[in-house]
Every structure is written in C-alpha cells, then in structure tokens.
Amino acid sequence: MNQPLPSPTRAGHQELVIDNAPPRRSKVTGGLAALACAACCALPVLIAAGVLTGAGAAILEKTLLAGAAVLASLALGMWWLHRRRSARRAAAAGAGCGCGGSGCGG
C-alpha cells in the first residue's frame, strides 16, 4: 500500500539565526569607553580636591576624550564585524540545506 508523502516542513532544517547581540569584547571595550567618560567628568572634583592642576587636567581631559572616542569606535566596529560574520555564517548554513529562495520542496 502506498503512503502519501508528507508535505515539506521546516522540521529538518536549521533556522537562519543571526546573532545581533554584541560580543563580549565589544561590551568590554564599550565599558572602558564609558569609564573614560566618567573619569573625564570627575576631573572638576579632582581639581577642587587639589589632586590635579588646571594644566594637568586640560591635558588629561583631551587624552580621556580621545581615548573614549577611539574605544567607542572600536566597540561599534567589533559589533558590526560580529554581526556581519554571523549573518554570513547563517547564510552559508542555509545555502547548504538545499532550500531555494521559494522554500523547501519547491
């Protein structure tokens, strides 16, 4: 007795999953950028406490702002690269299953 073929389902295929969450290295770099910003905001307190002079604070302020900008750019770049690689990996995994653009079975 012949059995009808089951309709195609997605049970045997992996879903294309793109990891959009930032990787740990990006989170750490972003945290360091936030820490540099917080240190820059603490400069007036350090000047008032007599720990820094005005000239030292001016130099430190420029350095902290530049460092925070570089770290924030690196964090965003690493996140973008992670998302790009994840999307490429998911697309490559989907291409190997034999599904066309119109779905399985067709």
TIDRENZA-703337 format. One line per field, with one value per atom (N, C-alpha, C, CB): residue number from 1; atom name; y, z, x. Coordinates in Angstrom, 2 decimals. Glycine has a CB too. Example, Ala and Ser with C-alpha at 12.3 -4.5 7.8 and 13.67 -1.06 7.14 Angstrom:
TIDRENZA-703337
i [1/1/1/1/2/2/2/2]
at [N/CA/C/CB/N/CA/C/CB]
Y [-5.69/-4.50/-3.30/-4.47/-2.25/-1.06/0.03/-0.60]
Z [7.80/7.80/7.80/9.05/7.08/7.14/7.87/5.72]
X [13.19/12.30/13.20/11.31/12.85/13.67/12.90/14.08]
This chain:
TIDRENZA-703337
i [1/1/1/1/2/2/2/2/3/3/3/3/4/4/4/4/5/5/5/5/6/6/6/6/7/7/7/7/8/8/8/8/9/9/9/9/10/10/10/10/11/11/11/11/12/12/12/12/13/13/13/13/14/14/14/14/15/15/15/15/16/16/16/16/17/17/17/17/18/18/18/18/19/19/19/19/20/20/20/20/21/21/21/21/22/22/22/22/23/23/23/23/24/24/24/24/25/25/25/25/26/26/26/26/27/27/27/27/28/28/28/28/29/29/29/29/30/30/30/30/31/31/31/31/32/32/32/32/33/33/33/33/34/34/34/34/35/35/35/35/36/36/36/36/37/37/37/37/38/38/38/38/39/39/39/39/40/40/40/40/41/41/41/41/42/42/42/42/43/43/43/43/44/44/44/44/45/45/45/45/46/46/46/46/47/47/47/47/48/48/48/48/49/49/49/49/50/50/50/50/51/51/51/51/52/52/52/52/53/53/53/53/54/54/54/54/55/55/55/55/56/56/56/56/57/57/57/57/58/58/58/58/59/59/59/59/60/60/60/60/61/61/61/61/62/62/62/62/63/63/63/63/64/64/64/64/65/65/65/65/66/66/66/66/67/67/67/67/68/68/68/68/69/69/69/69/70/70/70/70/71/71/71/71/72/72/72/72/73/73/73/73/74/74/74/74/75/75/75/75/76/76/76/76/77/77/77/77/78/78/78/78/79/79/79/79/80/80/80/80/81/81/81/81/82/82/82/82/83/83/83/83/84/84/84/84/85/85/85/85/86/86/86/86/87/87/87/87/88/88/88/88/89/89/89/89/90/90/90/90/91/91/91/91/92/92/92/92/93/93/93/93/94/94/94/94/95/95/95/95/96/96/96/96/97/97/97/97/98/98/98/98/99/99/99/99/100/100/100/100/101/101/101/101/102/102/102/102/103/103/103/103/104/104/104/104/105/105/105/105/106/106/106/106]
at [N/CA/C/CB/N/CA/C/CB/N/CA/C/CB/N/CA/C/CB/N/CA/C/CB/N/CA/C/CB/N/CA/C/CB/N/CA/C/CB/N/CA/C/CB/N/CA/C/CB/N/CA/C/CB/N/CA/C/CB/N/CA/C/CB/N/CA/C/CB/N/CA/C/CB/N/CA/C/CB/N/CA/C/CB/N/CA/C/CB/N/CA/C/CB/N/CA/C/CB/N/CA/C/CB/N/CA/C/CB/N/CA/C/CB/N/CA/C/CB/N/CA/C/CB/N/CA/C/CB/N/CA/C/CB/N/CA/C/CB/N/CA/C/CB/N/CA/C/CB/N/CA/C/CB/N/CA/C/CB/N/CA/C/CB/N/CA/C/CB/N/CA/C/CB/N/CA/C/CB/N/CA/C/CB/N/CA/C/CB/N/CA/C/CB/N/CA/C/CB/N/CA/C/CB/N/CA/C/CB/N/CA/C/CB/N/CA/C/CB/N/CA/C/CB/N/CA/C/CB/N/CA/C/CB/N/CA/C/CB/N/CA/C/CB/N/CA/C/CB/N/CA/C/CB/N/CA/C/CB/N/CA/C/CB/N/CA/C/CB/N/CA/C/CB/N/CA/C/CB/N/CA/C/CB/N/CA/C/CB/N/CA/C/CB/N/CA/C/CB/N/CA/C/CB/N/CA/C/CB/N/CA/C/CB/N/CA/C/CB/N/CA/C/CB/N/CA/C/CB/N/CA/C/CB/N/CA/C/CB/N/CA/C/CB/N/CA/C/CB/N/CA/C/CB/N/CA/C/CB/N/CA/C/CB/N/CA/C/CB/N/CA/C/CB/N/CA/C/CB/N/CA/C/CB/N/CA/C/CB/N/CA/C/CB/N/CA/C/CB/N/CA/C/CB/N/CA/C/CB/N/CA/C/CB/N/CA/C/CB/N/CA/C/CB/N/CA/C/CB/N/CA/C/CB/N/CA/C/CB/N/CA/C/CB/N/CA/C/CB/N/CA/C/CB/N/CA/C/CB/N/CA/C/CB/N/CA/C/CB/N/CA/C/CB/N/CA/C/CB/N/CA/C/CB/N/CA/C/CB/N/CA/C/CB/N/CA/C/CB/N/CA/C/CB/N/CA/C/CB/N/CA/C/CB/N/CA/C/CB/N/CA/C/CB/N/CA/C/CB]
Y [-1.17/0.00/1.24/-0.01/2.18/3.39/4.44/3.95/5.07/6.15/7.48/6.02/8.48/9.79/10.42/10.72/11.18/11.86/13.00/12.39/13.18/14.30/15.63/14.19/16.63/17.95/18.46/18.96/19.23/19.69/20.62/20.42/20.37/21.21/21.69/20.45/22.53/23.07/22.28/24.55/21.14/20.38/19.90/19.20/19.55/19.01/20.07/18.05/21.32/22.38/23.31/23.16/23.87/24.85/26.20/24.93/26.92/28.27/29.16/28.78/30.14/31.07/32.02/31.84/31.88/32.69/33.62/31.80/34.90/35.89/36.45/37.02/36.35/36.82/38.33/36.12/39.08/40.54/41.11/41.12/40.28/40.77/41.11/39.71/42.15/42.50/41.43/43.87/41.13/40.14/40.70/39.71/39.83/40.22/41.26/39.01/41.10/42.06/43.45/41.58/43.52/44.80/45.43/44.65/44.60/45.10/45.64/43.98/44.92/45.35/46.67/44.27/46.76/47.99/49.15/47.80/48.93/49.96/50.38/49.48/49.42/49.73/50.58/48.45/50.28/51.10/52.52/50.45/52.65/53.98/54.75/53.88/54.08/54.73/55.11/53.81/54.27/54.57/55.79/53.37/55.91/57.08/58.34/56.90/58.24/59.39/59.77/59.08/58.77/59.05/59.70/57.76/59.24/59.85/61.30/59.04/61.56/62.93/63.83/62.95/63.27/64.05/64.26/63.35/63.42/63.55/64.54/62.19/65.07/66.00/67.25/66.41/67.88/69.06/68.75/69.66/67.56/67.16/67.00/65.85/66.42/66.22/67.56/65.33/68.50/69.84/70.52/70.71/70.42/71.04/70.40/70.94/69.12/68.43/68.72/66.93/69.34/69.67/68.54/70.05/67.51/66.38/66.76/65.13/67.55/67.96/69.47/67.40/69.95/71.37/71.61/71.87/72.84/73.18/72.69/74.68/72.84/72.40/70.88/72.91/70.19/68.72/68.21/68.17/68.89/68.48/68.70/69.24/69.81/70.08/69.00/71.46/68.61/67.55/66.22/67.41/65.91/64.65/64.61/64.45/65.77/65.83/65.49/67.21/66.09/65.82/64.34/66.72/63.81/62.41/61.47/62.07/61.74/60.88/60.97/61.27/62.15/62.29/61.56/63.76/61.70/61.00/59.49/61.46/59.04/57.60/57.04/57.33/57.79/57.34/57.26/58.28/58.22/58.20/57.00/59.51/56.74/55.59/54.28/55.59/54.16/52.92/52.71/52.96/53.77/53.64/53.23/54.96/53.80/53.43/51.97/54.34/51.53/50.13/49.20/49.91/49.56/48.72/48.59/49.29/49.69/49.64/48.86/51.05/49.02/48.28/46.78/48.76/46.39/44.96/44.37/44.73/45.15/44.67/44.51/45.63/45.49/45.41/44.19/46.71/43.98/42.84/41.52/42.90/41.46/40.25/39.95/40.40/40.99/40.80/40.38/42.08/40.96/40.62/39.16/41.56/38.74/37.35/36.39/37.14/36.76/35.90/35.75/36.46/36.84/36.78/35.94/38.20/36.09/35.30/33.81/35.77/33.49/32.10/31.52/32.00/32.29/31.82/31.62/32.80/32.52/32.38/31.17/33.65/30.92/29.76/28.47/29.82/28.45/27.26/27.02/27.39/28.07/27.92/27.51/29.21/27.91/27.57/26.09/28.41/25.47/24.07/23.10/23.77/23.56/22.62/22.23/23.22/22.90/22.54/23.30/21.09/24.25/25.07/26.19/25.64/26.41/27.52/28.78/27.18/29.81/31.06/30.95/32.14/29.98/29.84/28.87/29.40/28.40/27.48/26.05/27.58/25.15/23.73/23.08/22.95/22.20/21.43/22.16/21.05/23.26/23.84/24.71/24.35]
Z [0.00/0.00/0.00/1.20/-0.87/-0.98/0.01/-2.40/0.67/1.61/0.90/2.90/1.11/0.52/1.22/0.62/0.44/1.01/1.91/-0.11/3.03/3.90/3.24/5.28/3.56/2.99/3.59/3.27/2.83/3.33/4.53/2.21/5.53/6.73/6.99/7.95/7.94/8.29/9.44/8.67/9.78/10.93/10.72/11.20/9.53/9.28/8.97/8.16/8.99/8.61/9.77/7.42/9.77/10.78/10.39/10.98/11.37/11.12/10.97/12.27/10.10/9.95/11.13/8.60/12.00/13.20/13.09/14.48/13.16/13.13/14.53/12.09/15.09/16.45/16.41/17.07/16.92/16.92/18.21/16.66/19.20/20.48/20.34/21.60/21.03/20.93/21.59/21.59/21.02/21.63/22.90/20.64/23.68/24.96/24.77/25.68/23.76/23.55/23.24/22.41/22.58/22.28/23.54/21.21/24.39/25.65/26.55/26.38/26.61/27.45/26.93/27.50/25.63/25.04/25.25/23.54/25.10/25.37/26.83/24.96/27.73/29.15/29.48/29.97/28.83/29.03/28.50/28.34/27.40/26.87/27.85/25.50/28.45/29.44/30.68/29.83/31.07/32.21/31.94/32.55/30.71/30.35/30.38/28.95/29.96/30.03/31.48/29.30/32.33/33.75/34.40/34.49/34.03/34.58/34.12/34.15/32.90/32.38/33.15/30.86/33.51/34.28/35.72/34.26/36.20/37.58/37.69/38.09/36.59/36.63/37.47/35.23/37.40/38.25/39.75/37.97/40.14/41.55/41.92/41.81/41.03/41.30/41.36/40.22/40.55/40.59/41.92/39.38/42.32/43.58/44.78/43.73/44.70/45.80/45.82/45.70/44.78/44.74/44.22/46.08/43.66/43.12/41.78/42.97/40.99/39.66/39.58/38.55/38.77/38.46/37.23/38.24/36.91/35.73/34.45/35.64/34.33/33.11/32.99/33.10/34.10/34.09/33.74/35.45/34.25/33.95/32.48/34.84/31.90/30.49/29.60/30.09/29.92/29.14/29.33/29.55/30.57/30.86/30.21/32.38/30.18/29.57/28.08/29.76/27.38/25.94/25.69/25.32/26.53/26.39/26.64/27.34/27.70/28.03/26.96/29.39/26.45/25.40/24.12/25.09/23.75/22.55/22.76/22.19/23.94/24.24/24.23/25.59/24.81/24.84/23.43/25.70/22.58/21.19/20.44/20.47/20.63/19.95/20.45/20.19/21.77/22.32/21.87/23.84/21.84/21.38/19.90/21.60/19.10/17.68/17.51/16.92/18.30/18.24/18.65/19.13/19.72/20.18/19.11/21.46/18.47/17.41/16.20/16.98/15.87/14.76/15.01/14.48/16.24/16.57/16.55/17.94/17.00/16.97/15.54/17.73/14.69/13.28/12.62/12.53/12.88/12.29/12.78/12.61/14.06/14.61/13.93/16.13/13.75/13.09/11.64/13.16/10.97/9.57/9.44/8.97/10.31/10.27/10.63/11.22/11.60/12.00/10.86/13.25/10.17/9.04/7.91/8.53/7.65/6.61/6.96/6.38/8.24/8.69/8.56/10.15/8.93/8.84/7.39/9.53/6.52/5.10/4.50/4.34/4.89/4.37/4.87/4.78/6.10/6.64/5.94/8.16/5.59/4.89/3.45/4.95/2.81/1.41/1.25/0.84/2.27/2.17/2.38/3.14/2.78/3.10/1.86/4.15/0.75/-0.47/-0.65/-0.47/0.18/0.04/-0.93/1.41/-1.80/-2.72/-2.11/-4.03/-2.90/-2.41/-2.11/-3.41/-2.74/-2.52/-1.40/-3.79/-0.70/0.41/0.01/0.88/0.93/0.67/-0.20/2.01/-1.00/-1.84/-3.08/-1.05/-3.36/-4.48/-5.42/-4.15]
X [0.83/0.00/0.89/-0.95/0.60/1.40/0.92/1.36/1.90/1.61/1.87/2.49/1.03/1.31/2.52/0.07/3.24/4.41/3.95/5.34/4.64/4.26/4.63/4.95/3.86/4.16/5.47/2.99/6.22/7.50/7.32/8.28/8.12/8.11/9.52/7.55/9.64/10.95/11.58/10.84/11.00/11.49/12.92/10.57/13.27/14.61/15.65/14.55/15.30/16.22/16.49/15.68/17.66/18.01/17.44/19.53/16.96/16.51/17.74/15.59/17.66/18.76/18.75/18.67/19.73/19.80/20.99/19.90/20.72/21.77/21.90/21.48/23.09/23.34/23.53/24.58/22.55/22.63/23.18/21.27/23.38/23.89/25.37/23.68/25.80/27.22/28.09/27.48/29.25/30.13/30.75/31.22/31.35/31.93/33.03/32.49/33.87/34.97/34.43/35.89/33.30/32.69/32.10/31.62/31.50/30.95/32.06/30.17/33.18/34.30/34.87/35.41/35.05/35.58/34.62/35.85/33.34/32.35/32.33/30.98/32.52/32.60/33.81/32.64/34.93/36.13/35.93/37.35/35.21/34.90/34.03/34.21/33.05/32.19/32.99/31.03/33.94/34.80/35.67/35.67/36.18/36.98/36.11/37.61/34.87/33.95/33.68/32.63/33.47/33.22/34.43/32.84/35.63/36.85/36.98/38.09/36.56/36.62/35.64/36.29/34.50/33.52/33.97/32.16/34.87/35.36/36.51/35.80/37.00/38.13/37.88/38.49/36.70/36.49/36.60/35.14/36.16/36.28/37.74/35.50/38.53/39.96/40.71/40.59/40.27/40.89/40.53/40.41/39.27/38.84/39.52/37.32/39.80/40.47/41.96/40.24/42.48/43.90/44.77/44.35/44.16/44.93/45.55/44.03/44.84/45.31/45.38/44.38/46.31/46.34/45.49/47.81/45.27/44.47/45.10/44.25/46.43/47.13/47.10/48.59/47.31/47.27/45.89/47.69/44.88/43.51/43.17/42.52/43.68/43.42/44.03/43.96/45.25/45.91/45.18/47.40/44.85/44.16/42.77/44.03/42.10/40.78/40.84/40.17/41.79/41.93/42.26/43.03/43.15/43.55/42.37/44.70/41.60/40.46/39.37/39.89/39.12/38.11/38.53/37.86/39.78/40.26/40.24/41.69/40.65/40.62/39.21/41.27/38.28/36.88/36.31/36.03/36.65/36.16/36.72/36.53/38.01/38.64/38.04/40.18/37.87/37.31/35.86/37.37/35.07/33.69/33.64/32.92/34.52/34.57/34.99/35.55/35.96/36.38/35.26/37.60/34.53/33.43/32.35/32.82/31.99/30.99/31.49/30.59/32.75/33.33/33.35/34.74/33.69/33.71/32.31/34.35/31.32/29.94/29.47/29.02/29.78/29.39/30.04/29.80/31.32/32.01/31.43/33.50/31.07/30.46/29.12/30.26/28.30/27.01/27.18/26.19/28.17/28.42/28.86/29.49/29.77/30.24/29.11/31.42/28.29/27.17/26.17/26.48/25.89/24.96/25.53/24.63/26.82/27.46/27.44/28.91/27.69/27.68/26.27/28.17/25.25/23.87/23.46/22.92/23.88/23.55/24.23/23.93/25.48/26.19/25.56/27.67/25.08/24.43/23.10/24.21/22.39/21.11/21.28/20.33/22.38/22.60/22.92/23.73/23.48/23.86/22.72/24.93/21.53/20.45/19.65/19.51/19.87/19.15/17.86/18.86/17.60/16.37/16.64/15.91/15.70/15.81/15.21/15.12/15.11/14.54/13.05/14.77/12.37/10.93/10.60/10.25/11.61/11.37/11.69/9.91/11.50/11.82/10.75/11.96/11.20/10.28/9.84/9.08/10.49/9.94/10.48/9.08]
